[in-house]
Amino acid sequence: MFFWSTFMTSILQTGYYFKAGPWYYLRNISNLSLILTIISATLYTADFWKKEQIYEIALGTFIISMSLLFISNMSWISMILGITPY
């Protein structure tokens, strides 16, 4: 996901000056929340700390990461259709 996000950002941005907009930060937060989901699910599997709390954290971060991924993909689809969110 990180490499795909970097690739799409490099395609969509033109010129020498890169201006990080809100969609750039949204994609980065989406990638980091997916990493946090994997880490919390691994901690749940390894019986680290309290299993019930780790399970709730893993479930919550999964929901957040999937919703952010959906929103960032909708911005790319709207760009392909000609409605640029950038």
Distance bins in CASP14 RR format, pairs under 12 A and 6 or more apart:
PFRMAT RR
TARGET T0000
AUTHOR 0000-0000-0000
RMODE 2
METHOD distances of the structure
MODEL  1
1 7 0 0 0 0 0 1 0 0 0 0 0
1 8 0 0 0 0 0 1 0 0 0 0 0
1 27 0 0 0 0 1 0 0 0 0 0 0
1 28 0 0 0 0 0 1 0 0 0 0 0
1 29 0 0 0 0 0 1 0 0 0 0 0
1 30 1 0 0 1 0 0 0 0 0 0 0
1 31 1 0 1 0 0 0 0 0 0 0 0
1 32 0 0 0 0 0 1 0 0 0 0 0
1 33 0 0 0 0 0 1 0 0 0 0 0
1 34 1 0 0 1 0 0 0 0 0 0 0
1 35 0 0 0 0 1 0 0 0 0 0 0
1 37 0 0 0 0 0 1 0 0 0 0 0
1 38 0 0 0 0 0 1 0 0 0 0 0
1 65 0 0 0 0 1 0 0 0 0 0 0
1 66 0 0 0 0 0 1 0 0 0 0 0
1 68 0 0 0 0 0 1 0 0 0 0 0
1 69 1 0 0 1 0 0 0 0 0 0 0
1 72 0 0 0 0 1 0 0 0 0 0 0
1 73 0 0 0 0 0 1 0 0 0 0 0
2 8 0 0 0 0 0 1 0 0 0 0 0
2 9 0 0 0 0 0 1 0 0 0 0 0
2 27 0 0 0 0 1 0 0 0 0 0 0
2 28 0 0 0 0 1 0 0 0 0 0 0
2 30 0 0 0 0 1 0 0 0 0 0 0
2 31 1 0 1 0 0 0 0 0 0 0 0
2 32 0 0 0 0 1 0 0 0 0 0 0
2 34 0 0 0 0 1 0 0 0 0 0 0
2 35 0 0 0 0 1 0 0 0 0 0 0
3 9 0 0 0 0 0 1 0 0 0 0 0
3 10 0 0 0 0 0 1 0 0 0 0 0
3 27 0 0 0 0 0 1 0 0 0 0 0
3 31 0 0 0 0 1 0 0 0 0 0 0
4 10 0 0 0 0 0 1 0 0 0 0 0
4 11 0 0 0 0 0 1 0 0 0 0 0
4 27 0 0 0 0 1 0 0 0 0 0 0
4 30 0 0 0 0 0 1 0 0 0 0 0
4 31 0 0 0 0 1 0 0 0 0 0 0
4 34 0 0 0 0 0 1 0 0 0 0 0
4 69 0 0 0 0 0 1 0 0 0 0 0
4 72 0 0 0 0 0 1 0 0 0 0 0
4 73 0 0 0 0 0 1 0 0 0 0 0
4 76 0 0 0 0 1 0 0 0 0 0 0
5 11 0 0 0 0 0 1 0 0 0 0 0
5 12 0 0 0 0 0 1 0 0 0 0 0
5 23 0 0 0 0 1 0 0 0 0 0 0
5 24 0 0 0 0 1 0 0 0 0 0 0
5 25 0 0 0 0 0 1 0 0 0 0 0
5 26 0 0 0 0 1 0 0 0 0 0 0
5 27 1 0 1 0 0 0 0 0 0 0 0
5 28 1 0 0 1 0 0 0 0 0 0 0
5 29 0 0 0 0 0 1 0 0 0 0 0
5 30 1 0 0 1 0 0 0 0 0 0 0
5 31 1 0 0 1 0 0 0 0 0 0 0
5 32 0 0 0 0 0 1 0 0 0 0 0
5 34 0 0 0 0 0 1 0 0 0 0 0
5 68 0 0 0 0 0 1 0 0 0 0 0
5 69 0 0 0 0 0 1 0 0 0 0 0
5 72 1 0 0 1 0 0 0 0 0 0 0
5 73 0 0 0 0 0 1 0 0 0 0 0
5 75 0 0 0 0 0 1 0 0 0 0 0
5 76 0 0 0 0 1 0 0 0 0 0 0
6 12 0 0 0 0 0 1 0 0 0 0 0
6 13 0 0 0 0 0 1 0 0 0 0 0
6 18 0 0 0 0 0 1 0 0 0 0 0
6 24 0 0 0 0 0 1 0 0 0 0 0
6 27 0 0 0 0 1 0 0 0 0 0 0
6 28 0 0 0 0 1 0 0 0 0 0 0
6 31 0 0 0 0 1 0 0 0 0 0 0
7 13 0 0 0 0 0 1 0 0 0 0 0
7 27 0 0 0 0 0 1 0 0 0 0 0
7 76 0 0 0 0 0 1 0 0 0 0 0
8 23 0 0 0 0 1 0 0 0 0 0 0
8 24 0 0 0 0 0 1 0 0 0 0 0
8 27 1 0 0 1 0 0 0 0 0 0 0
8 72 0 0 0 0 1 0 0 0 0 0 0
8 73 0 0 0 0 0 1 0 0 0 0 0
8 75 0 0 0 0 1 0 0 0 0 0 0
8 76 1 0 0 1 0 0 0 0 0 0 0
8 77 0 0 0 0 0 1 0 0 0 0 0
8 79 0 0 0 0 1 0 0 0 0 0 0
8 80 0 0 0 0 0 1 0 0 0 0 0
8 86 0 0 0 0 0 1 0 0 0 0 0
9 18 0 0 0 0 1 0 0 0 0 0 0
9 19 0 0 0 0 0 1 0 0 0 0 0
9 20 0 0 0 0 1 0 0 0 0 0 0
9 21 0 0 0 0 1 0 0 0 0 0 0
9 23 0 0 0 0 1 0 0 0 0 0 0
9 24 1 0 0 1 0 0 0 0 0 0 0
9 25 0 0 0 0 0 1 0 0 0 0 0
9 26 0 0 0 0 0 1 0 0 0 0 0
9 27 1 0 0 1 0 0 0 0 0 0 0
9 28 0 0 0 0 1 0 0 0 0 0 0
9 31 0 0 0 0 0 1 0 0 0 0 0
9 72 0 0 0 0 0 1 0 0 0 0 0
9 75 0 0 0 0 0 1 0 0 0 0 0
9 76 0 0 0 0 0 1 0 0 0 0 0
9 79 0 0 0 0 0 1 0 0 0 0 0
9 86 0 0 0 0 1 0 0 0 0 0 0
10 18 0 0 0 0 1 0 0 0 0 0 0
10 24 0 0 0 0 0 1 0 0 0 0 0
11 76 0 0 0 0 0 1 0 0 0 0 0
11 79 0 0 0 0 1 0 0 0 0 0 0
11 80 0 0 0 0 0 1 0 0 0 0 0
11 86 0 0 0 0 0 1 0 0 0 0 0
12 18 0 0 0 0 0 1 0 0 0 0 0
12 19 0 0 0 0 0 1 0 0 0 0 0
12 21 0 0 0 0 0 1 0 0 0 0 0
12 23 0 0 0 0 1 0 0 0 0 0 0
12 24 0 0 0 0 1 0 0 0 0 0 0
12 27 0 0 0 0 0 1 0 0 0 0 0
12 75 0 0 0 0 1 0 0 0 0 0 0
12 76 0 0 0 0 1 0 0 0 0 0 0
12 78 0 0 0 0 0 1 0 0 0 0 0
12 79 1 0 0 1 0 0 0 0 0 0 0
12 80 0 0 0 0 0 1 0 0 0 0 0
12 82 0 0 0 0 0 1 0 0 0 0 0
12 84 0 0 0 0 1 0 0 0 0 0 0
12 85 0 0 0 0 1 0 0 0 0 0 0
12 86 1 0 0 1 0 0 0 0 0 0 0
13 19 1 0 0 1 0 0 0 0 0 0 0
13 20 0 0 0 0 1 0 0 0 0 0 0
13 21 0 0 0 0 1 0 0 0 0 0 0
13 23 0 0 0 0 0 1 0 0 0 0 0
13 24 0 0 0 0 1 0 0 0 0 0 0
13 79 0 0 0 0 0 1 0 0 0 0 0
13 84 0 0 0 0 0 1 0 0 0 0 0
13 86 1 0 0 1 0 0 0 0 0 0 0
14 84 0 0 0 0 0 1 0 0 0 0 0
14 86 0 0 0 0 0 1 0 0 0 0 0
18 24 0 0 0 0 1 0 0 0 0 0 0
18 86 0 0 0 0 0 1 0 0 0 0 0
19 25 0 0 0 0 0 1 0 0 0 0 0
19 86 0 0 0 0 1 0 0 0 0 0 0
20 26 0 0 0 0 0 1 0 0 0 0 0
20 27 0 0 0 0 0 1 0 0 0 0 0
20 28 0 0 0 0 1 0 0 0 0 0 0
20 86 0 0 0 0 0 1 0 0 0 0 0
21 27 0 0 0 0 0 1 0 0 0 0 0
21 28 0 0 0 0 0 1 0 0 0 0 0
21 75 0 0 0 0 0 1 0 0 0 0 0
21 85 0 0 0 0 1 0 0 0 0 0 0
21 86 1 0 0 1 0 0 0 0 0 0 0
22 28 0 0 0 0 0 1 0 0 0 0 0
22 29 0 0 0 0 0 1 0 0 0 0 0
22 71 0 0 0 0 0 1 0 0 0 0 0
22 72 0 0 0 0 0 1 0 0 0 0 0
22 75 0 0 0 0 1 0 0 0 0 0 0
22 85 0 0 0 0 1 0 0 0 0 0 0
22 86 0 0 0 0 1 0 0 0 0 0 0
23 29 0 0 0 0 0 1 0 0 0 0 0
23 30 0 0 0 0 0 1 0 0 0 0 0
23 68 0 0 0 0 0 1 0 0 0 0 0
23 71 0 0 0 0 1 0 0 0 0 0 0
23 72 1 0 0 1 0 0 0 0 0 0 0
23 73 0 0 0 0 0 1 0 0 0 0 0
23 74 0 0 0 0 0 1 0 0 0 0 0
23 75 1 0 1 0 0 0 0 0 0 0 0
23 76 0 0 0 0 1 0 0 0 0 0 0
23 78 0 0 0 0 0 1 0 0 0 0 0
23 79 0 0 0 0 1 0 0 0 0 0 0
23 84 0 0 0 0 0 1 0 0 0 0 0
23 85 1 0 0 1 0 0 0 0 0 0 0
23 86 1 0 0 1 0 0 0 0 0 0 0
24 30 0 0 0 0 0 1 0 0 0 0 0
24 31 0 0 0 0 0 1 0 0 0 0 0
24 72 0 0 0 0 1 0 0 0 0 0 0
24 75 0 0 0 0 0 1 0 0 0 0 0
24 85 0 0 0 0 0 1 0 0 0 0 0
24 86 0 0 0 0 1 0 0 0 0 0 0
25 31 0 0 0 0 0 1 0 0 0 0 0
25 32 0 0 0 0 0 1 0 0 0 0 0
25 68 0 0 0 0 0 1 0 0 0 0 0
25 72 0 0 0 0 0 1 0 0 0 0 0
26 32 0 0 0 0 0 1 0 0 0 0 0
26 33 0 0 0 0 0 1 0 0 0 0 0
26 64 0 0 0 0 0 1 0 0 0 0 0
26 65 0 0 0 0 0 1 0 0 0 0 0
26 67 0 0 0 0 0 1 0 0 0 0 0
26 68 1 0 0 1 0 0 0 0 0 0 0
26 69 0 0 0 0 1 0 0 0 0 0 0
26 70 0 0 0 0 0 1 0 0 0 0 0
26 71 1 0 0 1 0 0 0 0 0 0 0
26 72 1 0 1 0 0 0 0 0 0 0 0
26 73 0 0 0 0 0 1 0 0 0 0 0
26 74 0 0 0 0 0 1 0 0 0 0 0
26 75 1 0 0 1 0 0 0 0 0 0 0
26 76 0 0 0 0 0 1 0 0 0 0 0
26 85 0 0 0 0 0 1 0 0 0 0 0
26 86 0 0 0 0 0 1 0 0 0 0 0
27 33 0 0 0 0 0 1 0 0 0 0 0
27 34 0 0 0 0 0 1 0 0 0 0 0
27 65 0 0 0 0 0 1 0 0 0 0 0
27 68 0 0 0 0 1 0 0 0 0 0 0
27 69 0 0 0 0 1 0 0 0 0 0 0
27 71 0 0 0 0 1 0 0 0 0 0 0
27 72 1 0 1 0 0 0 0 0 0 0 0
27 73 0 0 0 0 1 0 0 0 0 0 0
27 74 0 0 0 0 0 1 0 0 0 0 0
27 75 0 0 0 0 1 0 0 0 0 0 0
27 76 0 0 0 0 1 0 0 0 0 0 0
27 85 0 0 0 0 0 1 0 0 0 0 0
27 86 0 0 0 0 0 1 0 0 0 0 0
28 34 0 0 0 0 0 1 0 0 0 0 0
28 35 0 0 0 0 0 1 0 0 0 0 0
28 68 0 0 0 0 1 0 0 0 0 0 0
28 72 0 0 0 0 1 0 0 0 0 0 0
29 35 0 0 0 0 0 1 0 0 0 0 0
29 36 0 0 0 0 0 1 0 0 0 0 0
29 61 0 0 0 0 0 1 0 0 0 0 0
29 64 0 0 0 0 1 0 0 0 0 0 0
29 65 0 0 0 0 1 0 0 0 0 0 0
29 67 0 0 0 0 0 1 0 0 0 0 0
29 68 1 0 0 1 0 0 0 0 0 0 0
29 69 0 0 0 0 0 1 0 0 0 0 0
29 71 0 0 0 0 0 1 0 0 0 0 0
29 72 0 0 0 0 1 0 0 0 0 0 0
30 36 0 0 0 0 0 1 0 0 0 0 0
30 37 0 0 0 0 0 1 0 0 0 0 0
30 61 0 0 0 0 0 1 0 0 0 0 0
30 64 0 0 0 0 1 0 0 0 0 0 0
30 65 1 0 0 1 0 0 0 0 0 0 0
30 66 0 0 0 0 1 0 0 0 0 0 0
30 67 0 0 0 0 1 0 0 0 0 0 0
30 68 1 1 0 0 0 0 0 0 0 0 0
30 69 1 0 1 0 0 0 0 0 0 0 0
30 70 0 0 0 0 1 0 0 0 0 0 0
30 71 1 0 0 1 0 0 0 0 0 0 0
30 72 1 0 1 0 0 0 0 0 0 0 0
30 73 0 0 0 0 1 0 0 0 0 0 0
30 74 0 0 0 0 0 1 0 0 0 0 0
30 75 0 0 0 0 0 1 0 0 0 0 0
31 37 0 0 0 0 0 1 0 0 0 0 0
31 38 0 0 0 0 0 1 0 0 0 0 0
31 65 0 0 0 0 1 0 0 0 0 0 0
31 68 0 0 0 0 1 0 0 0 0 0 0
31 69 0 0 0 0 1 0 0 0 0 0 0
31 72 0 0 0 0 1 0 0 0 0 0 0
32 38 0 0 0 0 0 1 0 0 0 0 0
32 39 0 0 0 0 0 1 0 0 0 0 0
32 61 0 0 0 0 1 0 0 0 0 0 0
32 64 0 0 0 0 0 1 0 0 0 0 0
32 65 0 0 0 0 1 0 0 0 0 0 0
32 68 0 0 0 0 1 0 0 0 0 0 0
32 69 0 0 0 0 0 1 0 0 0 0 0
33 39 0 0 0 0 0 1 0 0 0 0 0
33 40 0 0 0 0 0 1 0 0 0 0 0
33 57 0 0 0 0 0 1 0 0 0 0 0
33 58 0 0 0 0 0 1 0 0 0 0 0
33 60 0 0 0 0 1 0 0 0 0 0 0
33 61 1 0 1 0 0 0 0 0 0 0 0
33 62 0 0 0 0 1 0 0 0 0 0 0
33 63 0 0 0 0 1 0 0 0 0 0 0
33 64 1 0 1 0 0 0 0 0 0 0 0
33 65 1 1 0 0 0 0 0 0 0 0 0
33 66 0 0 0 0 1 0 0 0 0 0 0
33 67 0 0 0 0 1 0 0 0 0 0 0
33 68 1 0 0 1 0 0 0 0 0 0 0
33 69 0 0 0 0 1 0 0 0 0 0 0
33 71 0 0 0 0 0 1 0 0 0 0 0
33 72 0 0 0 0 0 1 0 0 0 0 0
34 40 0 0 0 0 0 1 0 0 0 0 0
34 41 0 0 0 0 0 1 0 0 0 0 0
34 58 0 0 0 0 0 1 0 0 0 0 0
34 61 0 0 0 0 1 0 0 0 0 0 0
34 62 0 0 0 0 1 0 0 0 0 0 0
34 63 0 0 0 0 0 1 0 0 0 0 0
34 64 0 0 0 0 1 0 0 0 0 0 0
34 65 1 0 1 0 0 0 0 0 0 0 0
34 66 0 0 0 0 1 0 0 0 0 0 0
34 67 0 0 0 0 0 1 0 0 0 0 0
34 68 0 0 0 0 1 0 0 0 0 0 0
34 69 1 0 0 1 0 0 0 0 0 0 0
34 72 0 0 0 0 0 1 0 0 0 0 0
35 41 0 0 0 0 0 1 0 0 0 0 0
35 42 0 0 0 0 0 1 0 0 0 0 0
35 61 0 0 0 0 1 0 0 0 0 0 0
35 62 0 0 0 0 0 1 0 0 0 0 0
35 65 0 0 0 0 1 0 0 0 0 0 0
36 42 0 0 0 0 0 1 0 0 0 0 0
36 43 0 0 0 0 0 1 0 0 0 0 0
36 54 0 0 0 0 0 1 0 0 0 0 0
36 57 0 0 0 0 1 0 0 0 0 0 0
36 58 0 0 0 0 1 0 0 0 0 0 0
36 60 0 0 0 0 1 0 0 0 0 0 0
36 61 1 0 1 0 0 0 0 0 0 0 0
36 62 0 0 0 0 1 0 0 0 0 0 0
36 63 0 0 0 0 0 1 0 0 0 0 0
36 64 0 0 0 0 1 0 0 0 0 0 0
36 65 1 0 0 1 0 0 0 0 0 0 0
36 68 0 0 0 0 0 1 0 0 0 0 0
37 43 0 0 0 0 0 1 0 0 0 0 0
37 44 0 0 0 0 0 1 0 0 0 0 0
37 54 0 0 0 0 0 1 0 0 0 0 0
37 55 0 0 0 0 0 1 0 0 0 0 0
37 57 0 0 0 0 1 0 0 0 0 0 0
37 58 1 0 0 1 0 0 0 0 0 0 0
37 59 0 0 0 0 1 0 0 0 0 0 0
37 60 0 0 0 0 1 0 0 0 0 0 0
37 61 1 0 1 0 0 0 0 0 0 0 0
37 62 1 0 1 0 0 0 0 0 0 0 0
37 63 0 0 0 0 1 0 0 0 0 0 0
37 64 0 0 0 0 1 0 0 0 0 0 0
37 65 1 0 1 0 0 0 0 0 0 0 0
37 66 0 0 0 0 1 0 0 0 0 0 0
37 67 0 0 0 0 0 1 0 0 0 0 0
37 68 0 0 0 0 0 1 0 0 0 0 0
37 69 0 0 0 0 0 1 0 0 0 0 0
38 44 0 0 0 0 0 1 0 0 0 0 0
38 45 0 0 0 0 0 1 0 0 0 0 0
38 57 0 0 0 0 0 1 0 0 0 0 0
38 58 0 0 0 0 1 0 0 0 0 0 0
38 61 0 0 0 0 1 0 0 0 0 0 0
38 62 0 0 0 0 1 0 0 0 0 0 0
38 65 0 0 0 0 1 0 0 0 0 0 0
39 45 0 0 0 0 0 1 0 0 0 0 0
39 46 0 0 0 0 0 1 0 0 0 0 0
39 48 0 0 0 0 0 1 0 0 0 0 0
39 54 0 0 0 0 0 1 0 0 0 0 0
39 57 0 0 0 0 1 0 0 0 0 0 0
39 58 0 0 0 0 1 0 0 0 0 0 0
39 61 0 0 0 0 1 0 0 0 0 0 0
39 62 0 0 0 0 0 1 0 0 0 0 0
39 65 0 0 0 0 0 1 0 0 0 0 0
40 46 0 0 0 0 0 1 0 0 0 0 0
40 48 0 0 0 0 1 0 0 0 0 0 0
40 49 0 0 0 0 0 1 0 0 0 0 0
40 51 0 0 0 0 0 1 0 0 0 0 0
40 53 0 0 0 0 1 0 0 0 0 0 0
40 54 1 0 1 0 0 0 0 0 0 0 0
40 55 0 0 0 0 1 0 0 0 0 0 0
40 56 0 0 0 0 1 0 0 0 0 0 0
40 57 1 0 1 0 0 0 0 0 0 0 0
40 58 1 0 1 0 0 0 0 0 0 0 0
40 59 0 0 0 0 1 0 0 0 0 0 0
40 60 0 0 0 0 1 0 0 0 0 0 0
40 61 1 0 1 0 0 0 0 0 0 0 0
40 62 0 0 0 0 1 0 0 0 0 0 0
40 64 0 0 0 0 0 1 0 0 0 0 0
40 65 0 0 0 0 0 1 0 0 0 0 0
41 48 0 0 0 0 0 1 0 0 0 0 0
41 51 0 0 0 0 0 1 0 0 0 0 0
41 54 0 0 0 0 1 0 0 0 0 0 0
41 55 0 0 0 0 1 0 0 0 0 0 0
41 56 0 0 0 0 0 1 0 0 0 0 0
41 57 0 0 0 0 1 0 0 0 0 0 0
41 58 1 0 1 0 0 0 0 0 0 0 0
41 59 0 0 0 0 1 0 0 0 0 0 0
41 60 0 0 0 0 0 1 0 0 0 0 0
41 61 0 0 0 0 1 0 0 0 0 0 0
41 62 1 0 0 1 0 0 0 0 0 0 0
41 65 0 0 0 0 0 1 0 0 0 0 0
42 48 0 0 0 0 1 0 0 0 0 0 0
42 54 0 0 0 0 1 0 0 0 0 0 0
42 57 0 0 0 0 0 1 0 0 0 0 0
42 58 0 0 0 0 1 0 0 0 0 0 0
43 49 1 0 0 1 0 0 0 0 0 0 0
43 50 0 0 0 0 0 1 0 0 0 0 0
43 51 0 0 0 0 1 0 0 0 0 0 0
43 53 0 0 0 0 0 1 0 0 0 0 0
43 54 1 0 1 0 0 0 0 0 0 0 0
43 55 0 0 0 0 1 0 0 0 0 0 0
43 57 0 0 0 0 1 0 0 0 0 0 0
43 58 1 0 0 1 0 0 0 0 0 0 0
43 61 0 0 0 0 0 1 0 0 0 0 0
44 50 0 0 0 0 1 0 0 0 0 0 0
44 51 1 0 0 1 0 0 0 0 0 0 0
44 52 0 0 0 0 1 0 0 0 0 0 0
44 53 0 0 0 0 1 0 0 0 0 0 0
44 54 1 0 1 0 0 0 0 0 0 0 0
44 55 1 0 1 0 0 0 0 0 0 0 0
44 56 0 0 0 0 1 0 0 0 0 0 0
44 57 0 0 0 0 1 0 0 0 0 0 0
44 58 1 0 1 0 0 0 0 0 0 0 0
44 59 0 0 0 0 1 0 0 0 0 0 0
44 60 0 0 0 0 0 1 0 0 0 0 0
44 61 0 0 0 0 0 1 0 0 0 0 0
44 62 0 0 0 0 0 1 0 0 0 0 0
45 51 0 0 0 0 1 0 0 0 0 0 0
45 54 0 0 0 0 1 0 0 0 0 0 0
45 55 0 0 0 0 0 1 0 0 0 0 0
45 58 0 0 0 0 1 0 0 0 0 0 0
46 54 0 0 0 0 1 0 0 0 0 0 0
46 58 0 0 0 0 0 1 0 0 0 0 0
47 54 0 0 0 0 1 0 0 0 0 0 0
47 55 0 0 0 0 0 1 0 0 0 0 0
48 54 1 0 0 1 0 0 0 0 0 0 0
48 55 0 0 0 0 0 1 0 0 0 0 0
48 57 0 0 0 0 0 1 0 0 0 0 0
48 58 0 0 0 0 0 1 0 0 0 0 0
49 55 0 0 0 0 0 1 0 0 0 0 0
49 56 0 0 0 0 0 1 0 0 0 0 0
49 57 0 0 0 0 1 0 0 0 0 0 0
49 58 0 0 0 0 0 1 0 0 0 0 0
50 56 0 0 0 0 1 0 0 0 0 0 0
50 57 0 0 0 0 0 1 0 0 0 0 0
51 57 0 0 0 0 0 1 0 0 0 0 0
51 58 0 0 0 0 0 1 0 0 0 0 0
52 58 0 0 0 0 0 1 0 0 0 0 0
52 59 0 0 0 0 0 1 0 0 0 0 0
53 59 0 0 0 0 0 1 0 0 0 0 0
53 60 0 0 0 0 0 1 0 0 0 0 0
54 60 0 0 0 0 0 1 0 0 0 0 0
54 61 0 0 0 0 0 1 0 0 0 0 0
55 61 0 0 0 0 0 1 0 0 0 0 0
55 62 0 0 0 0 0 1 0 0 0 0 0
56 62 0 0 0 0 0 1 0 0 0 0 0
56 63 0 0 0 0 0 1 0 0 0 0 0
57 63 0 0 0 0 0 1 0 0 0 0 0
57 64 0 0 0 0 0 1 0 0 0 0 0
58 64 0 0 0 0 0 1 0 0 0 0 0
58 65 0 0 0 0 0 1 0 0 0 0 0
59 65 0 0 0 0 0 1 0 0 0 0 0
59 66 0 0 0 0 0 1 0 0 0 0 0
60 66 0 0 0 0 1 0 0 0 0 0 0
60 67 0 0 0 0 0 1 0 0 0 0 0
60 68 0 0 0 0 0 1 0 0 0 0 0
61 67 0 0 0 0 0 1 0 0 0 0 0
61 68 0 0 0 0 0 1 0 0 0 0 0
62 68 0 0 0 0 0 1 0 0 0 0 0
62 69 0 0 0 0 0 1 0 0 0 0 0
63 69 0 0 0 0 0 1 0 0 0 0 0
63 70 0 0 0 0 0 1 0 0 0 0 0
64 70 0 0 0 0 0 1 0 0 0 0 0
64 71 0 0 0 0 0 1 0 0 0 0 0
65 71 0 0 0 0 0 1 0 0 0 0 0
65 72 0 0 0 0 0 1 0 0 0 0 0
66 72 0 0 0 0 0 1 0 0 0 0 0
66 73 0 0 0 0 0 1 0 0 0 0 0
67 73 0 0 0 0 0 1 0 0 0 0 0
67 74 0 0 0 0 0 1 0 0 0 0 0
68 74 0 0 0 0 0 1 0 0 0 0 0
68 75 0 0 0 0 0 1 0 0 0 0 0
69 75 0 0 0 0 0 1 0 0 0 0 0
69 76 0 0 0 0 0 1 0 0 0 0 0
70 76 0 0 0 0 0 1 0 0 0 0 0
70 77 0 0 0 0 0 1 0 0 0 0 0
71 77 0 0 0 0 0 1 0 0 0 0 0
71 78 0 0 0 0 0 1 0 0 0 0 0
71 85 0 0 0 0 0 1 0 0 0 0 0
72 78 0 0 0 0 0 1 0 0 0 0 0
72 79 0 0 0 0 0 1 0 0 0 0 0
72 85 0 0 0 0 1 0 0 0 0 0 0
73 79 0 0 0 0 0 1 0 0 0 0 0
73 80 0 0 0 0 0 1 0 0 0 0 0
73 85 0 0 0 0 0 1 0 0 0 0 0
74 80 0 0 0 0 0 1 0 0 0 0 0
74 81 0 0 0 0 0 1 0 0 0 0 0
74 83 0 0 0 0 0 1 0 0 0 0 0
74 85 0 0 0 0 1 0 0 0 0 0 0
75 81 0 0 0 0 0 1 0 0 0 0 0
75 82 0 0 0 0 0 1 0 0 0 0 0
75 83 0 0 0 0 1 0 0 0 0 0 0
75 84 0 0 0 0 1 0 0 0 0 0 0
75 85 1 0 1 0 0 0 0 0 0 0 0
75 86 1 0 0 1 0 0 0 0 0 0 0
76 82 0 0 0 0 0 1 0 0 0 0 0
76 83 0 0 0 0 0 1 0 0 0 0 0
76 84 0 0 0 0 0 1 0 0 0 0 0
76 85 0 0 0 0 1 0 0 0 0 0 0
76 86 0 0 0 0 0 1 0 0 0 0 0
77 83 0 0 0 0 1 0 0 0 0 0 0
77 84 0 0 0 0 0 1 0 0 0 0 0
77 85 0 0 0 0 0 1 0 0 0 0 0
78 84 1 0 0 1 0 0 0 0 0 0 0
78 85 1 0 1 0 0 0 0 0 0 0 0
78 86 0 0 0 0 1 0 0 0 0 0 0
79 85 1 0 0 1 0 0 0 0 0 0 0
79 86 1 0 0 1 0 0 0 0 0 0 0
END
